[in-house]
Amino acid sequence: MGNARRPFLAGNWKMFKTISEALQMAAKLKPAVMTVKDADIALCATFTLLKPLADSLKDSNIMVGAQDVYWEEKGAFTGEVAPGQLLDAGCACVVIGHSERRQFFGETDETVNKKTKAALKAGLLPIVAVGELLAQREAGTTMQVVGTQLAGGLAGLSAADAAKITIAYEPVWAIGTGKTASPAQAQEVHAFIRGELRKMFGGTAEQMRIQYGGSVKPDNVDELMRQPDIDGALVGGAALEAESFARIVKFARG
């Protein structure tokens, strides 16, 4: 990573792991990454795992994140979880607008925007996900799709707010498919994203971190992280095992 931004490697466990499985994995990961001082590390888990996981990682260099959040502080919203409740459970960050939330659960750029603002207000660090479908990539509309998601998702935010946000670029066609965008393809979109952030937030764009997500594995992370605008990874399947996620966190520097 040829820049001064601090790498941020986050595992997204999706709908996997029981409490005991989560604690076993955390117990293995902790010693494996304890010497890593030059990167931020997070595990993003389902709501039922957050409190026990956060308690088990309290004295470690691993943050705990949620995979979604609601935009109201409290109220009659059965099944939803408020930002303050996530904070109370020990969360430091939260994934917002993941492609699976968009695809299966009706997430829109407008709801991403509301959730991002609510998370920031509560003191959570948002990881805002953007990315195109295979049909959009093949139609040549990747930049248009990603640009629209950024503009809608980050509307009305100040540069000071933006500085606390991580963007996760996830080409939807590369999630869970084993297909990875080539480092050059990923860098092209990351550079475009940084350009859009520059238009919105000026110089703050240089300090905003942009993660790549989409079949990141121990054998491709080094090359991905060498790209000038790739500042980290949002890792799915490879984050479910301590050994593979530790290797990703310890990607080859320089």
N, C-alpha and C positions, 0 to 999 in steps of 0.2 A: 504494500500500500504506500504509494509515493506521496504521502501528504501528512499533515500534522494532526489530522483527526484521529481520535482514539477509537480503535476498532471496537465493534459491539457485536458479539456473537450471542444470538438468542435461540434457544430450542423451543419449538412449538410442538407440544405433545399431543395436540388435537384431542380426540376422545379416547385416549389410552391411559392405562394405569389405575390400579386401585391405590388406596393409601399405602398399604404395605409395600407394593411394588415401587411406588414413587420414593418412599423413604429408603429402600434398598439401593435404588439407582443414585439417589442423592449422596448416600453414605460412600458409594464407590467414587462418585465424581469429585467430591470435596477434596480428598487428598491428591487426586490426579491433576487438579488445576490450581492448587493452592499457591504454587510459585508464580502463577501468571499475574504480573503487576501492571502490564501495559495494555490491558483490554478490559472492557466491561462484559460480564457474562450473565445471562438470565435463562431461567426455565419458565416457560409459560404453560400453565396447567389448567385443568378444569376446576370449576369453583370448589368442588368437594375436597380437592387436594391442597388448596392454597394455604390454609392456616397450618396444618401439620408440616407441610413442606417448608414454609417460611420459618417455622420454629426450628426445624432441623438444620436449616442453613444460616441461622442467625449470626453465628460467629465465622462466617465464610465470606469469600469474595464473589458469591453467586447470588444474584437478585432473583426474586420471584415475580412473575408477571401473570396477569389474567389474559384470557383469549377474547374477551368481549366485556362491555360495560353498558349501563343504561345512562341516559343523560339527565335524569331527574335525581335530586338528592334523596328523596323519600316519597312515599305515596302508594296509591292503590295500583300497583303495576305487578301483578302476580307473575312470578317466574323470573323477574328481572333482578339485577344486582347493581346497586348504586356505587359510584366512585368511592364514597366514604367507607362503604362496607369492604371494598377491596383493600383500601388503605389499612383499615382496622384488622384485616386478616393477614397483613404483612406484605402486601404487594408494593412494588416500586414502579412497575410499568404495566402497560396493557396494550395488547394488539387490537387495532381498530380497523374494520373494513377488509378483513381477510377475504380472499376470493371465495372461499367456501361460505362465508357469511353473506356475501353478495349473491352467490349462485343459488344457495338453498334457502336462505332466510330473509330475502327481500331487503338486504342492506343497500342503501343508496348513497350517493355523494352527500346528500343533505343530512342523512342520519349519521354518516361518518363525521361530518362537520360538527353536529351537535354533541356527539360523543367525545370528540377531540377537545372541544371547549370545556366540557364538563370534567374530563380527566385532568386537564391543565389546572382548572380552578381548584380541584381537590389536591393537587400536588403529585399526581401520577404522571409518569413519562409516557406519552403516546408513541406507539409504533404504528404508523399509518401505512397500510398496505395498498399498493396500486398494481395494475398489471392487465395485460390483454389476453383475450381468448385466442385459440388457434386460428379460428376463422378471421379474426381481426388482424392477426399477424400475417396471414396469407393474403388478406386484402390490402395490405400495406398501410393499415390505419393505426399501427401501434402507437406512434407519437401523439396522434390526435386523441386516442382513447386515454392514454396515460395523462396527457395534458389536461383533459377535461376532468379526470378524477382528482388531479392535484388542485386545480382551480376551485372545484366544488368542495372538496374535502377540507381545504385550508382557508376557505373564504373568511374574511373578517378577522383574521388573526394578526397580531402585531409581530414585528421582528423579534421582540423579546420572547413572545410565545413560541415562535418558530424555532428559536434556538434550542428549545427543550424537546423538539419533536425529531423522531427518527422516521425516515421514509423506508419502507420495505418494497423493493420492486420485485414482483413475482409474476413472471410470465405464466399464465394459468396452464398453458399447454405443457409446462415443465414440472408441474407439481404432482408428485406421486406417480409420474409416468416413467421415471428413469431417464427421460430426455432432459438435458440441461441446455440452456442457452450457452453458446460458446462464449468464452471470456470476451471476445470481441463484440458479439451481439449484446451481451450484458453491459459492457462498458459503454456502448453506443447509447443505450437507453438511459443509463446512469448519468452520462454527460448531458443528455437532453433534459433529464429531471433537474440536474443542478442549474442548467440554464433557465428553466422555468421558475425554480426557486429564487434565482437571482432577480428575475423580473418582479417577483412578488415581494421579496424581502431584502433586496440589495446585498450588501456584503455579508449579511448573516448566513447566506447560502453556503459560504465557504466553510462554515463550522458545522453545518447540519450533516448528520450522518445518513448515508443511503446504504441500506443492506440489500444484498441479493438473496432471493429465496427461490427455490425450485430445483429440487434434487441435488442439494449441496451435500458432498460426501468427502470423506478423508482424502480420496484420490483426486478431487478436483478443486479443493478449497485453496491450495497454495496459488494456483494459477489465477483463479478468480480474484483473490485478495491482492494480486500484483497490479491489478487495473487501477488507474489513478483515481477513479470516482467510486470505486467499490470499497465501502468502509466497514463491512461486516457481513453477516449472514443471518437469515431467519431460516432455521434448519428444521425440517420435518422428521422423516423416518430415521435419519442418522443421529438424531438427538435422543432417541429412545434408549440407546445403549450408552453406558458411561464411557466405554473405551473409544467408540467412534466419535462421540461428541467432544471428549477431551482432546482427541487428535485435531479436530476442527478448531477448537479454541487455541490450540498450540500450532496454528498454521505457520509455515516457514516465513519468517520475517525477512524483509529486504529483497 
